[in-house]
Amino acid sequence: MTLDGELARLSRGWRGPALAAAIAFVAGLPGLIAVPPLDRDESRFAQATAQMLESRDFVVIRYQDQPRFKKPVGIHWLQAASVSLFSNPEDREIWAYRIPSLLGAMLAAAACAWGAAAFFGPSAGLLAGAMLGTTFMLSTEALIAKTDAVLCGTTTLAIAALGRLYAEAREGPPAGRRAWLLFWVGLSVGTLDKGPVAPMVAALTIAVLCAMDRKPAWLGRLNWGWGAIILVAICGPWAWAVTVATDGAFWSAALGGDLAPKLAGGQESHGAPPGYYALLSPVLMFPMTLMLPAAAVTAWKRWREPGVRFAIAWLVPTWLVFEALPTKLVHYTLPVYGAVAWLAAAALIQPLGAKTRWTGAMLASVFGLLLAGGTFYLVKAYGDASDLPFAIPTAILLAGAGLVGGYLLVRKAPPGAVITAVGLGLAGHAALAAGLAPRLNPLWLSSRVEKVMAKAQLLPEQGIADAPVTVAGYAEPSLVFAIGTQTELAGPEDAAQAIYEHRPAVVEQRQEAAFEKALAVYHAQTHLVGTVKGLDYSDGKKMTLRIFEATANSPQAPDQ
């Protein structure tokens, strides 16, 4: 059977979206299991979810004793359900908090394939879903316990459903009875996950389509009345409950303290000029990089085709909005990656010109080699020679995704080139996330501290050492997640008081002099349990963390 025939067989009916979801699953799973908890966002989300399960308060989001009024509750509910099903908050197993993100990536790939099939056929739909599911950005977000993979999945579902209705109105295949329902469910869950992003993407897509077509009658198929009911039913109960519980403080903090600063300037030093996302796209979309020139040419030359026009309406306005915003983070444009995959899939159903093929091959080759070189940089900066057996296969796979895919593209075998690049890129990402990255010990300070304390039986959850552990000079959320909600992030004097009260303390080297001085006031004596050296990659500072416990003959606080 030919490649085209095999693709047609595998993509028939529900098989295409299901296979795309399976590819996204394989792309994200290795890192989900192997990578330690990340700073800062992932561990903050996971810790807040753990506190929900501990306190049984599923309305107000908190990180330790502080309210966390930045994002809606959706991701925390999904994580809480996952942890309740597969783990428990006491075990602090980060993989259980990541499962919703993996499912979000799988949903994005499946929805991308389903929507693209209506315009370009099932085979192209499958390739679109596979390209989206294996992009570096989505397969990385699939292993991080935060909002963005779920947002991508729900938004892609909503837009794919909208696309099916648009295709049906232009003599495409039937959209099905549930397309409008999937649109509103995707939009509503996306709103509960990350606020206005999903509605913004949908609204901009609809507005551009109406401006281009001037035929909005098909939008009546969305059943707006029932859609509003679904949106209120999914988002309304929590919105009302959190308003009552916080006297409206959630909304003033979320809108005034989180959203407004992002619109006004580069929040938390995350500012960048327009063009930031375009420059990074060959890396973030790798190995789909191979088809980026073809996607651009397709958008330029074939914009009158319904599927291409829809993809442009999905991609361009949202991309421009994010490029214009002062605050920029690499994952912000993820909800429109599906549109790029649609354009790339559309390019595959027609012959590609020589310039397009050569440009795609060169682009993929250059960035494949850059990513391969990046693996050796990681080893040089954070590893040692023992990590080379993991770095070398990773580099070969990533370079191969660009070089071999590019070679096949030049040889006029675009579908085979895409399949090869996707397969090698997927394997390269898995080798990087599950093989090399966990071995780079300097990056995983919190996990290593937790292991030292567990071996010495100093973790409060072990029932021997008293809580809380006091930490001076290092305040990353991953350590709070690792050693418990009660962890006290304080100064050296507080760490000395912890020793006086026969509680463990973790002190960063820069705080040791003040710690020793405070210990002298208490006449407390310590035993050095262990030392952990590494890098706090959140701020780029080298850290030396020492774990202390009180000696048996150390004076004890009177109330202990």
N, C-alpha and C positions, 0 to 999 in steps of 0.2 A: 504494500500500500504506500502511496506517495505521502509526502509530508502534508500536503494540502488535504488529502483524504483523511489522514489520521487526525489532523486538527478538526476537520468537520465532524468526525465521529466523536471525539472527546468533548466538543463544545455543543453538541446537540441538546436542546431543551434545557433542563436544569443542570446538566453536567458542566457546562461552561462556568457559570457562577460558582458552583460547588468546587470545581477544580481550582479556580482562582483563589477561593477562600483557603483551600488546602495549601496552596503555594505560600500564601501570606502566613499561614500557621507555621509552616516549616521555616520560613524566614525569621520569624520572631521568637519561636520557642527556645532555641539554644541559649540565647542571651537572657531570656526571661528566667531561666533556671540558674544560670551560672554567674551573672553579674551581681556583685554586692549592692546594697542600697546606695542610691546616688544622692548627692547634694546638688542643689538645695531643694528644688521643688518636689522631687519625688518623695523624699523622706518627710517633708512637711505634710504632703497629702496623706501619706501612709500613716504617719503619727496621728493626724487629726481623725482619720478613720478608726484607728485603734482606740482612740479616746471615746469616739462615739459608741463603740462596742463595750468599752469598759463602763461608761456612764449611763448607757442606754438612752442618751439624749440624741435623737436623730434629726433635730431641727437646727440647733445652734452649733456652728462649726468652731472648734477650739483647737489651738496648738498650745499644749501645756495649760497655763492659766490665762492665756490671752485669746480673745475672740479672733477668729480668722475670717474677716468679712471681705473676701476678694472675689470668690467665685461661687456660683450656686452649688447646691448640695448633690447634684446628680452623680458625679463620680464617686463621692463618698458612699452613697447608697449602694452603688454597684460594687465597690470594693468591700463594703460591709457584708453584702450578700455572698461574695466570693469567699471571703475569709470564714464566714459562718459555715459555708458548705465544705470547704477543703482544709481549713486550719483553725486557729483560734488566736486572739490578739496576744496572749501570753507568749506564744512561740516566736513571734516577730519574724515570721517567714515571709520575706518580701515577695516571693513568687506568687503567693496567694493574692496579694494586692495588685499584682500586675495582670492577672487574668482578664479583667475587663478591657485593658488596653489591647491585649492580643485579640480578643473578640472584636474590638472596634476595628483593628486593621483587617481582620478577616471579612468583616461586614463591608468595609470600604472596597476591598478587592472584588468581592462578589457583586456588590451594587454597580461598580464600575463596569464589570463584564456584562451584567444584565442590561444596563442602560445603553452601552455602546452597541450591543447586538441588534437593537431595534433600528439603528441607522446603518451600520456597516456589516452586519451579518454575524452569526455566532462565532465563527473562527476569529475574526478581528476582535470581537468582544472578549473572548478568552485571553487573547494576547494583551489587550488593554488592561484587564484585571490583573494578569500576571506581572506586567510591567509596573503597575501601581504598587502591588503587594510586595515587590522586591526592591523598590527604591530605598536608598540608604535612610532617608528621612522617616518613611513610614515603618520600615522594619526595625528601626531604632526606637521610635516612639512606641512600637508594639511591646517593647520590653521595659517601658518606664511607666510607673504607676501614677499617672496624672491624666489630665483631661484630653490631651490632643489627639491621640489615636481614636478615642471614642467620638470626639468631635468630627474627625475626618470620616469615620464610618457613618455616623448619623446624617451628616451633611451630604455625603456622597449618595446615600440612600434617597434622601429627599430630592436631590437634583436629578438622580437617575429616574425616579418616578415621574418627575416633571418632564424629563426628556421623553419618556415613553408616551406620555399624553401628547406632547408636541409632535412626535413622530406619527402617531395615529392620526392626528389632524392633517398631516401632510402625506396621506396615503401610505403610511408605514404599517407595520403589524399591529394588531390590537393591543392596547395597553393593559387590558385586564380589568376586572372589576375592582381590584384592590389598589390600583396605582395611586389614586387620590388619597386613600387611607395611609399608604406607606409614606407619601409625601408629608402628611401632617404628623404622623408618628415620628418620622425622622427629624422633622423640624422641631417638634416639641421636646423630644429627648435631648436633641442638640442644645436647645435653649436651657434646659435644666442642667446640662453639663457645663456649658461655658457662656451663658448669657446671650448677647445679641449677635454673635458671629454667624451662626447658622441662618437666622432670619435675614441678616444683611446679605449673605451670599445669594439666598433665594430671591430677595427683593431686587438686587442688582441684575441678576440673570433675567428675571421677568421684565424689568424695565427696559433693558437693552433689546430683548427680543421684540417687545412691543414697538420700540422705536425703529427697529430695523424692518419689521414685517408690516406694522400698522394693521394687524389682524388679530385682535386680542380675544376673539370669541372662544377660542379653545380653552381659555383659562376658566371658563364656567365649569369645566369638568372637574375642577378642584373642590367643588362642594364647599364653598367658603363658610357657609353657616355651620355645617357640621365640623369643618376644620377648626373654627374658632372654639367650638365646644371641646374638641379634643385637646387643643392647646391649653385651655383653661383647666380642663380635668387633670392634665398631666403636671402642669406647672403651678396652678393656682393654690392647691392645698398647702404646699410648702411655703409659697410666697406669702400667703396669709399668716401661716404659723410663725414664720421667722419675723414678720413685721410685728406681730403681737409680742413675741418672746423678747425682742430686742428694742421695743418701742421705736421701731423704724431705723435704728442705728445701723443695721446691716446695709440698708440701701444708701444711706449717706456715706458710709465708708466704702462700699463697693463702687459707687458712682463717683463720689468726690475724691476718695483716697486711692483708688486703683485705676479706674477707667480714665478719668479726666487728666491725670498726669501723663498717661500714655499718649493722649491726644495733643497735649500741650508741649511735651518735650521728651527727651530720651530718658525714660524712667529707669532708675537703678543702673545708670551708666550703660544702657542698652540702646543708645542713639546711633544712627547711621544715615548716610545720605541716600537719596533715591538711586535706584540701580543696584542696591545691596543684594536683593533676592535674585535678580537676573544674573549677577556675577557668580553667586553661589550655586545656582541651579544645576550646573553640570556635575557638581559634587553631590549635592543633596538628592538629585534624581538618578544618580548612577545605579544600575547600568542602563537605564532608559536614556542616558546621555547620547547613546548611539543614534537615537531617533529624533533628537531635538531639532536638528536642521530640517529634517523631513516634515516634522510637525509644523514648524514655522512656515515652510513653503506651502504646505497644504492649507493652512489658515489664510495665507495671502492669496493663493490662486483659486481656491475652491470655496470661498466664503459664502457663495450663494446656495450651496448644498445644505439641506436642513440640518444634518448632523454636525457638519463643520460650523455652521452658523450658531447652532446651540452651544457647541463647545467654546466658541469665541465669546459668546455672551456670558458663559459661566466663568471663563478664565480672566478676560481682560479687565473688566471693571473692578473686580475684587483685588486682583493683583496690583492695579494702579492705586487703589485705596491703601493697601499695605505698604507700597513703595512710598506713598506720600506721608504716611504717619511717621512722626519723629522716632518713636520707640520701635525697635525692630528686634525680633528674635527669630532664629532660623526656622522654627516650626509654624510661624504665623500663616504662611501661604499654603500649608498642607491641605486645607479643604478644597483647593482648586487643582491639586496634582492630577485628579481624575480627568479633568478637562485636557491636560497635556497628554495623558495616556490615550484619550479618545482621538485627539488629532494625530498622534503617532500611529494608532491603529488604522485610522482613515488613510494614512499615507501608504499603508501596507497593501491596500486593495487595488492600488494602481502602480504601474512601473515608476521607479524612482530615477531621476536624472543622474548623470554621472557626477556633476558637481555636488549634488545633495548627498550622494552616497560617499564620496570622498571626504566631504566636510564632516559628516557624521562619524566616519571611520577615524579620522584624525582626532576629532574631539574626544571620542571614547578612548582612543589609545593614549592620548596625553593624560587624561584624568585617571585612567586605569593605572598608568605608571606612577602618577603622583600619589594615588592612594596606596600603591604598593610601597613607594618610598616612605610614606607616612608610617607604615608598620615598623620599619626599621628605625625611624626617628623615635617612636614610642619605646622601643627596646633600649635605644641609646640613652634616652632621657630618664626612663623609669624602670628599666629592667636590667638584665645582665645576659651573659652568654648562654645561660641555661634556657633562656626564653627563645632562642633562635629556632629550635625545632618547631615552635609554634608560629613564629613570625614568617619563616620562609614559605610554608604552604599557603599562609594567608596572602602573602605578597604575590605568589605565583597565580593564585586564583583570581585576585583582583586585577592584576595586570592582564591575565588571560581573558577576562571578561571584556576588556577594552580591545585588546589586540586581536584575539580570535574573532570576536564579534565584528570588529571593523574589517578584518580580512574577508569574512563571509559577505558582509554588506557590499564591499567593493566587487566581489565576485558575482554580484547580482543574485544573491540568495537572501533577501531581506527577512522572510519569516524564520529561516534557519539561523540567521544572524541574531535575531531577537531572542529566540529560544536558547541559543548558546550563551549569549551575554547574560540573560536572566538566570540560567542555571549556574554559571560560574560566579556571577555576582552574588547570588544567594549563598552559595557555598563559602565564598570569601567573607561575606558578612558574618556568617555563622562561625567561621574559624576565628574571626577577629573578636566577636562578642563572647563566645563560649570558650575559646582556647587561649588567645593571647591576653585579652584585657584582664580577666581575673587574676592572672599571674603577675601583673604589674603592681607589686605590693605597696610601693610608696603612695599609690593613689587611694588605698583603701584603709585609711587610718582608723576609722570608727570600727570597722569589722575586726581589725586586728586587736584593738583595745578590748573589744567585747570578748574575743577569744582568750586573751590573757586573763581577764577578770573571771571568765567562766572556769578556766583551769584552776585558778586560785580560790574558787568558790566565793567570789566577792559580788556576784550579781544578786541584787535583792530578791529576784524571782526564785533563786535557789534556796531561799529560806534560811540562810545562815548569816549573811551580812545584813546590817540594818540599812534601811533606806532613809533619805535618798543619797545616791552618789553625788558628790559635788565635783564640778569640773571648772577649772580656772584656766582661761586663756585659749579655749577652743570651744566654739559654740555651734558647731554644725548640727543640723537636724538629724543626720544619719546616726549620730551618737545617742541622741535622745531616743530615736526609734530602737536602737540596738539594746540599750540598757534600761529603758522604762520611762514612763510618763513623768514620774516624780523627780527625774534627774534635775539637779540644781545647777544651772549655768550661772556662775557667780565669779567672785574675785578670789585672790590668794588668801585673804583673811578668812573668807567663808570656807575655803578648803582646809585651812588650819583648824577651824572650829569643827569641821566634820571629823577630822582625826581625833580631836579632843573628845568628841562624842562617839568615838569608835565606829565611825562610818568611813567607807572608802573615799578616796579623793584621786582625781586625775588632774595633774598640773602640767601646763606647757612650760618649757624650759625658761622662757622669758619671764615667767611669773615666780620662778623658784626662789629667788632672793627674798622677795616679799613674803612668800609662803614660809620660808625658814624663819624669818624674823617674827612672823605671827605665831609660829609653833613655839618659839622661845617664850613668848608671853604666857602661853598655856602650859609651858613645861611639858609639852606632849612629845612623844617619841614615835618615829615612824619606821616602817620596814618597806623598802623598795621592792615591789612585787614584780615590776617589769618596765621596760622602756620600749616605746614604739616610735620610730622615726619615719617621716614621709612628707608628702606635700598636701596642703589644703588647696585643692585645685579650684575651689570657689573664689579664692582671692590670690592664689599664686604664691602663698607664703610656705616656706619650709617649716615643719613642725617637729618638735621632739616632745612626746607626751610620756610622762612618767606616772605610773599607777602606784599609789601608796595605801598602806593600811596601818593602823595603830599597832604598836607592839603590845605584848601581853602585860608588861609592867608600866605602860604609859598611863598617866593620870586620866581618870574618867570623869566626865561631866556629872555633877551631883544628881541631875534628874534622870540619868540613864539607869 
